[in-house]
């Protein structure tokens, strides 16, 4: 009997909820799953590793995750106050978006990030070149408040460490016995189709090449398996030459009107770990100072 799938509590471009079975079928076992591009976390929510290292370059996303992990009841309570009829008004949305872009209170910013995600147009997460969130009002009749999904995420996140680092640094933290799953910003289907501005940083062709190189090095030189999702294009076929390719057909759920959402060709590229490597050298563990637990007294 198949277990119930867990949905992410955020709307997210390229979310992997519909593909978790395909991805799980390709993920090998290991003692820790590392996701350099965690996004909304559908893969994390539907796998069962002992530990997780979950990273994203978007600091607002990781900020929300850390607060939800540390104090789920407060986050759920405070966020729920923004899911009311009086907050589902265009003028209020833009006023709160302005507050989000200027507040120095990280907790309040986390609460507003969830509000903007659920009330903004099509669930997009987009920033201007100046780093300001600029998604327009979504005009939804009654935005859904994902309380149950948030509590599931909070419970599962007790096994996770969240970081906000460049993907290259995340790869450097991987060790033998870990598994890496990458869901990067996809290679564009056309020159006008690229959507990589959700964290005010572009992920261009150089980054696509760098990711492929790191996957090859991790698997062949370090014995760490790597699985990558991307569009199925001549470019990605070339980048992932030597990997085991699985073809997928996926319906788009963001950035297109419902009636125009057509299946798109995607792939999973699996870089199997080398098995003839010598055992890794024992590492000297550095004593790191304990970080204070993230706490906030909540909104007034």
C-alpha positions in Angstrom: 0.0 0.0 0.0 1.4 3.4 -1.0 2.0 5.9 1.7 0.2 9.2 1.6 2.3 11.8 -0.3 3.2 15.0 1.5 2.5 18.3 -0.2 4.8 21.3 0.1 3.2 24.2 2.0 4.5 26.8 -0.5 3.6 27.2 -4.2 6.8 26.9 -6.2 7.9 27.0 -9.8 9.0 23.6 -10.9 7.8 21.8 -7.8 8.4 18.1 -7.8 5.3 16.8 -6.1 4.1 15.0 -9.3 7.5 13.4 -9.8 8.5 12.2 -6.4 7.8 8.5 -7.4 10.1 8.8 -10.4 12.8 10.5 -8.4 12.5 8.1 -5.5 12.9 5.2 -7.9 16.3 6.6 -8.9 17.6 7.8 -5.5 19.9 5.2 -3.9 20.0 4.6 -0.2 22.4 6.7 2.0 22.8 8.2 5.4 22.0 11.8 4.3 20.2 13.4 1.4 21.7 16.7 0.2 19.7 19.1 -1.9 21.6 22.2 -3.1 18.3 23.5 -4.7 15.6 22.5 -2.2 12.9 24.9 -3.4 9.6 23.9 -1.8 11.0 20.6 -0.6 8.7 18.0 -2.2 11.5 15.5 -2.5 12.6 16.1 1.1 9.0 15.6 2.3 8.6 12.3 0.5 11.9 10.5 1.2 13.1 8.8 4.4 16.8 9.5 4.9 18.3 9.6 8.4 19.6 13.2 7.9 19.2 16.0 5.4 21.2 19.0 4.2 18.8 21.3 2.5 20.1 24.4 0.7 18.7 27.2 -1.4 20.2 30.5 -2.6 17.0 32.3 -1.6 17.6 33.7 1.9 13.9 34.4 2.5 13.0 30.8 1.8 15.7 29.5 4.2 14.7 32.1 6.8 11.1 30.9 6.8 12.2 27.2 7.0 14.4 27.9 10.0 11.7 29.7 11.9 9.2 27.0 11.1 11.6 24.3 12.3 12.4 26.2 15.6 8.9 27.4 16.6 6.2 25.9 14.4 3.2 26.8 16.6 4.1 30.5 16.6 4.7 30.6 12.9 1.4 28.9 12.1 -0.5 31.1 14.5 1.0 34.3 13.3 0.8 33.5 9.6 -2.8 32.4 9.9 -3.8 36.0 10.9 -2.9 37.2 7.3 -5.2 34.7 5.6 -8.4 36.6 6.0 -10.8 38.5 3.7 -9.3 41.9 4.8 -5.8 40.8 3.8 -7.0 39.4 0.4 -7.4 42.9 -1.0 -5.1 44.4 -3.7 -4.2 47.6 -1.7 -3.4 45.5 1.4 -1.3 43.1 -0.6 0.9 45.9 -2.0 1.2 47.6 1.4 2.4 44.3 2.9 4.7 43.7 0.0 6.2 47.1 0.7 6.6 46.2 4.4 8.3 42.9 3.4 10.8 44.7 1.2 11.8 47.1 4.0 11.5 45.3 7.3 14.6 44.4 9.2 12.6 41.9 11.4 13.5 38.5 10.1 10.6 36.8 11.8 8.0 39.3 10.4 9.7 38.9 7.0 9.3 35.1 7.2 5.6 35.4 8.0 5.1 37.9 5.1 7.0 35.6 2.7 4.4 32.9 3.2 1.6 35.5 2.8 3.0 36.8 -0.4 3.6 33.3 -1.8 0.0 32.3 -1.3 -1.6 35.7 -2.3 0.8 36.7 -5.1 0.2 35.9 -8.8 0.5 32.3 -9.7 2.7 31.5 -6.8 5.7 33.1 -8.4 8.7 34.2 -6.4 10.5 37.0 -8.2 12.8 39.9 -7.3 13.9 43.0 -9.0 17.5 43.7 -9.8 17.6 45.7 -6.6 16.5 42.6 -4.6 12.9 43.7 -4.0 10.0 41.2 -4.2 7.9 42.4 -7.1 5.2 39.7 -7.8 1.8 41.3 -8.4 -1.4 40.6 -6.6 -2.9 37.2 -7.4 -6.7 37.9 -7.1 -7.6 34.6 -5.6 -11.1 34.2 -4.1 -9.8 32.6 -0.9 -6.1 31.7 -0.6 -5.5 28.4 1.1 -3.8 28.4 4.5 -1.5 25.3 4.6 -1.5 24.6 8.3 -1.4 20.8 8.1 1.4 21.0 5.5 3.4 23.4 7.6 3.2 21.1 10.6 4.3 18.1 8.6 7.2 20.1 7.2 8.2 21.3 10.7 8.1 17.8 12.1 10.3 16.4 9.3 12.7 19.3 9.4 14.0 18.2 12.8 16.2 15.9 10.8 17.4 18.7 8.5 20.0 21.4 8.5 19.0 24.4 6.3 21.7 26.5 4.6 21.8 29.4 2.2 25.0 28.9 0.2 26.2 28.7 -3.5 25.6 25.2 -4.8 29.3 24.7 -5.2 29.9 25.0 -1.5 27.1 22.5 -0.8 28.8 19.9 -3.0 32.0 20.4 -1.0 30.1 19.4 2.2 29.1 16.0 0.8 30.8 12.9 2.1 30.9 9.2 1.1 27.6 7.7 2.1 25.6 10.8 1.2 23.3 11.2 -1.8 22.9 14.4 -3.8 19.7 15.4 -5.6 19.8 18.5 -7.7 16.7 20.4 -9.0 18.4 23.5 -10.4 16.8 26.3 -12.4 16.2 24.5 -15.7 18.0 25.2 -18.9 15.5 27.4 -20.9 13.4 25.8 -23.7 13.9 29.0 -25.7 15.7 32.4 -25.4 12.6 34.0 -23.8 11.6 31.1 -21.5 14.3 31.5 -18.8 13.0 32.0 -15.3 15.9 32.2 -12.9 15.4 35.5 -11.0 13.6 34.1 -8.0 16.6 34.9 -5.8 18.0 37.9 -7.6 20.8 35.8 -9.0 20.9 34.3 -12.4 21.7 30.6 -13.2 23.0 30.7 -16.7 24.9 28.4 -19.0 28.1 28.7 -17.0 26.2 27.5 -13.9 24.7 24.6 -15.9 28.2 23.5 -17.0 29.6 23.9 -13.5 26.8 21.8 -12.0 27.5 19.0 -14.5 31.2 19.1 -13.7 30.6 18.9 -10.0 28.2 15.9 -10.5 30.9 14.1 -12.5 33.6 14.8 -10.0 31.5 13.9 -7.0 30.5 10.5 -8.5 33.7 9.5 -10.2 36.3 11.0 -7.8 34.5 10.9 -4.5 32.1 8.0 -4.7 29.0 10.1 -4.1 25.9 9.5 -6.3 24.2 12.5 -7.9 20.8 12.7 -9.5 19.8 15.9 -11.5 16.5 17.0 -12.9 16.3 19.3 -16.0 14.7 19.8 -19.3 15.4 17.2 -21.9 17.4 19.2 -24.5 20.4 18.7 -26.7 22.3 20.9 -24.3 21.4 18.9 -21.2 22.1 15.6 -23.1 25.5 16.9 -23.9 26.2 18.1 -20.3 25.1 14.9 -18.8 26.8 12.6 -21.2 27.9 9.4 -19.4 25.0 9.6 -16.9 22.1 7.2 -16.9 19.2 9.2 -18.5 15.5 8.7 -17.7 12.9 10.5 -19.8 9.9 12.1 -18.2 6.9 14.1 -19.4 5.6 16.8 -17.1 2.8 19.3 -17.0 3.7 22.8 -16.2 1.9 24.3 -13.2 3.3 27.8 -13.0 3.8 30.7 -15.5 1.1 29.4 -17.9 -2.7 29.6 -18.0 -4.3 26.3 -17.1 -5.7 25.6 -20.6 -2.3 26.1 -22.1 -0.3 23.9 -19.8 1.2 21.3 -22.1 3.5 18.3 -21.2 7.2 19.2 -21.4 10.0 16.8 -21.9 12.2 16.5 -18.8 15.0 14.1 -17.8 16.6 12.6 -14.7 20.4 12.2 -15.0 21.9 9.7 -12.6 25.6 9.8 -12.0 26.5 6.5 -10.4 29.3 6.5 -7.8 32.6 4.9 -8.6 33.0 1.6 -6.7 36.8 1.2 -7.1 37.9 4.1 -4.9 40.0 3.7 -1.8 38.2 4.2 1.5 38.0 7.9 2.5 40.6 9.2 4.9 39.3 9.9 8.4 38.5 13.6 8.9 39.5 15.6 11.9 36.3 17.1 13.3 36.6 20.8 14.1 34.8 22.0 17.2 32.3 24.6 16.1 30.6 27.0 18.5 27.0 26.2 19.2 24.6 28.5 17.3 21.8 30.0 19.4 18.4 28.5 18.9 16.3 30.7 16.5 13.6 32.2 18.7 11.2 35.0 18.3 8.4 36.2 20.7 5.9 36.3 17.8 4.0 39.2 16.3 2.2 41.6 18.5 
